[in-house]
Amino acid sequence: MREFSTVDLLRDLTTVTDAVAREPVAITQQGTRRFVLMTIEDFRRLTGGNPRKAYRVDNTPPELAGLLVAGLDRIIDAQDDG
């Protein structure tokens, strides 16, 4: 996944949005990944068109499960470092 800083986003929106058209990109603040920018099509695919849809563990779409696991890993790693 490509990364751009918030400064990059403000200075060169065209380059960032061109990259987003190909794949989601991470937006960093002070060197830390804080946001993901993606196309609306990618967002709809991940959410099934409903950003508030709830899933049981056994029926979570693999793409969403991967995002959840990555987020939990970041939280655990941050707690271990702190």
N, C-alpha and C positions, 0 to 999 in steps of 0.2 A: 504494500500500500504506500503510495506516495504521501509525502508530508509537506505541508506549507504552514508557515507561521501566520499569525493574525496580521502581521505587518505585510507579508507577501500578499495576503488576501486583499488588503486595502490598496496596496500599490499596483497590483497586476491581476485584477479580477478576471480578465480574459484568459490568462494562462491557467489560472486555477479552475475556472469553469470548463475550459477545454479538457483538462485532466479529469475532472469529475464526469464528463461525458463518456469517458472510457472506463472508469472504475471509481468507487468511492475513495475519497482522500481524507487523511487525518489533518486536522487543523490544530496547531500547537500554540500554547501560550507559555512563554518563558521556558521553552524546551520540553514541555510536557504535553503529550497528546490529550486534548480536552474535548474535541468535537469531531464528528464525522460528517462530511458533506457528500451527499449522493443525489442521483437523479430521482425524480418523483417515481419513475418506473421501478427503480430498485427499492425505494421505500415502500411502495404498494406491494411489491412482491414479498418483502419481508413481513409486512403487517397484514397481508391478505386484504388490503384495502381498508382495513379498520384498525387505526392505531391503538385502540383501547380493547382489542380482543384479548381475552384470557385463554390460556391453554393449560391443560393438565401436563404434568411432566412427560407422560407417555405419548402425548400427541403434539408436542411442540415441534414445529418445522425445524429441520436440521440447521438451516441458515440462522434462525433466531436462537436456537440452542447454542450454536457456536459463539454468537455475540454475548449471550448470557454467561457462558463459561469463561470467556475472555475477560469480561467485566468483573466477575467474581475473583478470577485469578489476580487481577490488578489490585483489588481491594485487599485480598489476603497478603499479597506481596508488600503492599504499603504498610499493613499492620506488622508484618515481620520486620520491616526496615525501621519502623518507628519505635 
